[in-house]
Amino acid sequence: MPRPQKCRRVCQLPRCAGFTPAGQAGTAERVILTVDEYEVIRLVDLEGLTQEACAAQMEIARTTVTGIYDSARRKLAQALVHGKSLVIQGGNYRLCEGGQGRGCCQKRGCRRKFQTTEEN
């Protein structure tokens, strides 16, 4: 019997729920990118975190990050190469609960930390 999947911490939901190729609104096939896959892409590719730092941020194992990252890259490639719509939804995650009463987990790459700093 496999172990239950550990919930992945995500600092904020994506601003856009998906993307559709130009001129194919409503007709393109869909690729589903989960919220936790989106978060790994955001942390590793956009924020520049290592997979190890990403794993610490999301409170999961580095090997789990590697698997999620590989899956997310395959899905992104399918959407781009085959002209499919990309929909971001679902997955096994929990939102950043805001550690120590500061409204944020205070981890590097946390989007909530950046927004909190920007607002002040």
JOLINMO-V935168 format. One record per pair of residues at least 12 apart in sequence whose C-alpha atoms are under 10 Angstrom apart, sorted by sequence separation. I is the first residue (numbers start at 1). GAP is how many residues later the second one is. D is the distance in Angstrom with one decimal. If there is no record, write none. Layout:
I,GAP,D
I,GAP,D
This chain:
18,12,9.7
19,12,9.9
42,12,9.6
43,12,9.6
50,12,9.5
51,12,8.6
53,12,9.9
54,12,9.9
104,12,7.9
18,13,9.5
41,13,9.6
51,13,9.5
52,13,8.1
103,13,7.7
18,14,8.9
40,14,6.9
43,14,8.8
51,14,6.4
52,14,9.3
96,14,8.6
98,14,8.4
102,14,9.1
18,15,8.8
39,15,9.0
40,15,8.7
43,15,9.5
51,15,7.0
96,15,9.7
98,15,9.2
17,16,9.7
96,16,8.3
40,17,9.8
17,18,9.6
40,18,8.5
51,18,8.8
39,19,8.6
14,21,7.6
44,21,9.7
13,22,7.1
36,22,8.8
12,23,9.4
13,23,9.5
14,24,7.7
41,24,9.8
45,24,9.9
10,25,7.8
13,25,9.0
14,25,8.4
40,25,7.0
44,25,8.6
10,26,6.7
13,26,8.5
40,26,9.1
8,27,9.5
9,27,7.9
10,27,9.9
12,27,8.5
41,27,8.9
8,28,6.6
10,28,9.2
11,28,8.0
14,28,9.6
37,28,8.8
40,28,7.1
41,28,6.6
7,29,9.2
8,29,9.8
10,29,6.3
36,29,9.5
39,29,9.6
40,29,6.1
41,29,9.7
9,30,8.8
10,30,9.0
37,30,9.5
38,30,9.2
39,30,9.4
40,30,9.9
8,31,9.3
37,31,5.7
38,31,8.9
41,31,7.2
8,32,10.0
36,32,7.7
37,32,6.5
40,32,8.2
41,32,8.0
10,33,10.0
36,33,9.4
37,33,9.1
39,33,9.7
34,34,9.5
37,34,7.5
38,34,7.2
37,35,5.4
38,35,9.8
41,35,9.9
58,35,9.0
36,36,9.2
37,36,8.8
58,36,9.4
34,37,9.9
58,37,9.9
33,38,8.8
34,38,8.2
37,38,9.6
38,38,10.0
58,38,9.1
33,39,6.6
57,39,9.9
32,40,9.4
33,40,9.6
33,41,9.9
34,41,10.0
33,42,6.8
32,43,7.6
33,43,8.0
31,44,6.5
32,44,9.4
31,45,8.1
9,46,9.5
11,46,9.0
33,46,10.0
8,47,9.1
9,47,9.6
10,47,8.4
11,47,8.5
31,47,7.6
32,47,9.5
9,48,7.3
10,48,6.4
30,48,9.7
31,48,6.4
57,48,8.9
8,49,9.1
9,49,4.4
10,49,9.5
30,49,7.8
57,49,9.7
58,49,9.7
8,50,5.3
9,50,6.3
29,50,8.7
38,50,7.3
57,50,6.5
7,51,8.7
8,51,6.4
9,51,8.3
28,51,9.6
37,51,8.8
38,51,9.2
56,51,9.0
57,51,7.7
7,52,8.3
8,52,6.5
31,52,10.0
35,52,9.7
36,52,9.4
37,52,9.7
57,52,8.1
58,52,10.0
6,53,8.7
7,53,8.0
8,53,10.0
29,53,9.0
30,53,9.2
31,53,6.5
32,53,8.5
33,53,6.8
34,53,8.2
35,53,6.1
36,53,9.0
37,53,9.8
38,53,9.9
54,53,10.0
57,53,8.1
6,54,7.1
28,54,9.4
29,54,8.0
30,54,5.4
31,54,6.0
32,54,6.1
33,54,6.0
34,54,5.5
35,54,5.6
36,54,8.2
37,54,8.0
39,54,9.8
53,54,9.7
54,54,9.2
5,55,9.9
6,55,9.5
28,55,7.0
29,55,5.0
30,55,4.6
31,55,5.0
32,55,4.9
33,55,4.8
34,55,5.0
35,55,5.9
36,55,6.1
37,55,9.8
53,55,8.6
54,55,8.6
8,56,9.9
28,56,5.2
29,56,5.9
30,56,5.8
31,56,6.1
32,56,5.9
33,56,6.4
34,56,5.1
35,56,5.7
36,56,6.9
37,56,9.9
53,56,9.5
8,57,9.8
27,57,9.0
28,57,5.7
29,57,8.7
30,57,6.7
31,57,8.6
32,57,6.8
33,57,8.0
34,57,4.9
35,57,8.0
36,57,6.2
6,58,9.7
21,58,8.6
27,58,8.8
28,58,9.4
32,58,8.4
33,58,8.5
34,58,8.2
35,58,7.3
36,58,9.1
20,59,8.8
21,59,8.3
24,59,8.5
26,59,8.6
32,59,9.9
34,59,9.2
35,59,9.7
49,59,8.4
19,60,9.2
20,60,9.8
24,60,8.7
25,60,8.4
49,60,7.6
21,61,9.7
22,61,9.0
24,61,8.5
47,61,8.7
48,61,8.5
21,62,6.0
47,62,5.9
20,63,8.1
21,63,6.8
22,63,9.8
46,63,9.1
47,63,9.2
20,64,7.0
21,64,6.3
47,64,9.7
19,65,8.9
20,65,4.3
21,65,8.7
43,65,9.2
44,65,9.3
19,66,5.7
20,66,6.3
43,66,6.3
18,67,7.3
19,67,5.1
20,67,8.5
42,67,8.7
43,67,8.5
18,68,5.2
19,68,6.5
43,68,9.6
17,69,8.5
18,69,4.2
19,69,8.7
42,69,9.8
17,70,6.0
18,70,5.4
16,71,9.0
17,71,5.1
18,71,8.6
16,72,7.9
17,72,7.1
14,74,7.8
13,75,9.4
14,75,9.2
13,76,9.4
13,81,9.9
10,82,9.9
11,82,9.9
12,82,9.4
13,82,7.8
8,83,8.8
9,83,9.0
10,83,6.4
11,83,8.5
12,83,6.3
13,83,9.8
7,84,9.0
8,84,6.3
9,84,5.7
10,84,6.0
11,84,5.6
12,84,7.0
7,85,5.4
8,85,4.4
9,85,5.1
10,85,4.9
11,85,4.6
12,85,10.0
6,86,7.6
7,86,4.9
8,86,6.1
9,86,5.8
10,86,5.7
11,86,8.2
5,87,7.7
6,87,8.4
7,87,6.4
8,87,8.5
9,87,6.0
10,87,9.3
11,87,8.8
7,88,9.8
8,88,9.6
9,88,8.8
11,93,8.2
11,94,7.9
9,96,9.9
11,96,9.4
11,98,8.7
12,98,8.1
13,98,9.6
11,99,5.6
12,99,6.6
10,100,8.5
11,100,6.0
12,100,6.8
10,101,9.3
11,101,6.3
11,102,8.8
